[in-house]
Amino acid sequence: MISFYEIITRILLGAIIGGIIGFEREVHGRAAGFRTQLIVCLAAVLIMIVSENYYHYIPNTDPNLRIDPARISAGALIGIGFLGAGVIIKSGYAIRGLTTAASIWIVSAIGLAIGGGLYLAAMVTGATTVIALWVLRILEKKIRILRFRNISISVPLTEKTAHAEEAVTSMLSAGGFHIHSVDYEKNSSRSEITYHFSVSTRDKGVVGKLFEDLCSLEFVSSVKISS
């Protein structure tokens, strides 16, 4: 059986490590922040304590019963997976919340480790997680990642319409954008054509300049850039 002081130690350690990871998420304005991560870690700790307690208690009550302590913890990880899915949001090419979902998952795993008495493994994993979330964020900002954008440009149906696509394409190429696809939409009631460009670039700063350049084109009636 687990002693009273051992239970208190595991719960407090789970609250501390879960709170530290949750604090990092809270500082960066993520949906699953300080309280959520702390509670998830505490829940995982408690689940593992209950599982271990049943493993020791039930055989003493009935020797014919065989308890697998891993089953309860496995069910907990499945439940945490649904919780993590709730913070993932997809908007166009952008998918937000993956890191927060992963942090919820690792926090639950840390809680299970603490609940199982694996303090060293839990503390090392917790420290590594904080480094990955906080320190590596600085390095990640310096990496020139490929950024995808959707550009919608509306052009009135005039004699200049035929040259609109060519002019915009040249501007995108000159700005270092790679064009993946072009879709067309005609609005007869408004007498205009809308071009939907799917592009990518590694230079974050050129998006704002591109918007200004597109707005300056005399044949363009509206411009929209989204991720």
N, C-alpha and C positions, 0 to 999 in steps of 0.2 A: 504493500500500500504506500501511496505517496504521503509524506508527512505534511502537516499544516504549513510549516515554514517553507518547504519546498514548493508548495502550490503558490504561496504568496510571492516567492522569488520569481517564479516563472511568469506569473501574471504581470508583475511590475516590470520585468525585463521586456516582455512583449509590448507593454504600453510605451516604454521608452524608445525602443527601436522603431515601432510602428509610428510613434509620434514624430520622430526625427525625419523619417522618410515622408510622412504626411506634411510636415512643415515645409519641406522643399517644394512639394506640389502646391501647397497653399500660397507660397510666396510668388509662384509663377502663374497664379490665377486659374489653376486647373479645377475641374469639377469635383474630383475625388481628392479632397485636401486633408488637412490636419485631423479632423475628427473622424472622417471616413476611414483613413488608413489605420488610425489607432484602433478603431473599433474592429476592423477586419482582422488585425493582428491579434487582438484580445480574443476574438471569437475562435480563431484558429488554435490559439493556446488552450482555451477551455475545451474545445473539441478533442484535442489530443489528450488532455488530462482525463476527461471523461472516458475516452477510449482505453487509455492505459488502466484506469481504475476498474473498469468492467473486466478487463483482461485478468486482473489479479483477484477481483472480488467474486465473480460468478463461479469459477471452478471450485472455490472454497465452499460455495453454497450447494452446487450440484456438480460432482466430478464428471458426470457424463456430458456436460456442456463444453463446447470448444469455441472460444471467441477469437476472431481474427481482428486485432486492433487496427490493422491497416484499412479495413473497409470503411470505417467512419470517416477517417481522414481523406480517403479517396472521394467519398461523397461530398465532403466539404470543398475540395478543389473543384469539383464539377459545379457546385453552387457559386463559387467565386468566379468561375468563368462567365456565368450569366451576368453577374454584377459588373465585370469588366466590359462585357459587350455593350452595356448601357452607356458607357462614356465615349464610345467610338462614334464619330460623326464623319460622314463622307459628303463632300461638297465639290462637285466637278472632279478634277484630278486630285484635289487635296483630301487627305484622310487625317483627321485630327483625333487625338485621344488614345492612340496606340501605346504611347509611353506610359500614360496614366493607367491604362488597362494592364500593362505589363507590371507596373509597380504594385497594383493591387494583388496580382497573382504572386509576385515574389514576397510581398508582405505576408500573405497567407502561408506561403511555404516556410518563411522565417518563424511565424507563429507556431506552425506544426513542429518545427525543429525545437523551439523553446519548450513547447508542451511535452516533447519527448525527452527533454533533458539534455539535448545537444547544444549546450550554451556556446561553445567555441565556434561551431559551424554557423550558428545563428548570428553571432556578433561579427564574424568575418564577412558573412554574406551581407549583413546589414551595412557594414562599413563600405564594402565594395559597391553596393547599390547606391549609397549616397554619393560616392565618387562618380559613378556613372551618370547620375542625374544632375549633379551640381558642377563638378569639375569638367567633365567631358562636354558639357553644354558650351563652354567657352571655346573649346577646340572645334565643335560642330559649326559654330558661327563663322569660323574662318575657312571652312570647306566650301568650295564653289559647286554647290549642288545644282542639278538640272531642275529648273523651275518651269512648270507648264502653265500656260495661260490660254483662255478663250477670248478672242477678240471679235466683237460684233460691230459691223460698220454699215450704216444705212445710207443709201445714195438715191436721190430722186431720179426718176426715169426721164433723162434728157439725152442730148447727143453726146454728153461727156461720160455717160454711164459705161460705155464700152471700154473706156480707158481707165475706169476706176480700179478694177481688180489689178491691172498691170501696175498702176502707180502705187497702190498699197503694198503689193508683193515686193516691189523694188525697195520700198521704204523699210519693210520688215527685214529683207535680206541685208540691206545696208546697216541696219541696227544690230546685226548679229543674231537674229532670230531664225530658227529652223522651222519651216512650215510643214506640219504633218498632214493636214487635210484642209479642204475648203468646202463648206456647204453653202447652198444658195436658198434664199427665201424671197418670194415675190409677194408684195402686198398691193393688190390692184386698187383697193379703195383709197389708199394713200399715195398711189403711183410712185412706189419706191422699191428698190431691191436691197436686201440685207445680206451681206457676206459674213459668214461665220468661219473665222480662221482658228485652227488649233495649232499653237506654236509652242516652242520651248526655247529657253536661254539659260546660260549659267551666270549672266551678269544681272544682279538684282537691280542695279541703279538705272538700267536702260528702260525699264517699264514706264516710269514716270515721264521720261523724255519722249518715248514713243507716243504716249497719250497726247502730249502737247502738240507733237508734230502732226498726228492724225487730225486733231481738232482744227489745225490751221489750214487743212485742205479745203478749198472753196466748194468742192462738189460733195462734201460729206455733210449729211444732216444730223447724224448722231453717232456717238462712239461709246462702246462699253467694253471694258477689260475686266475679266474675272478669272479666278483661279479654279 
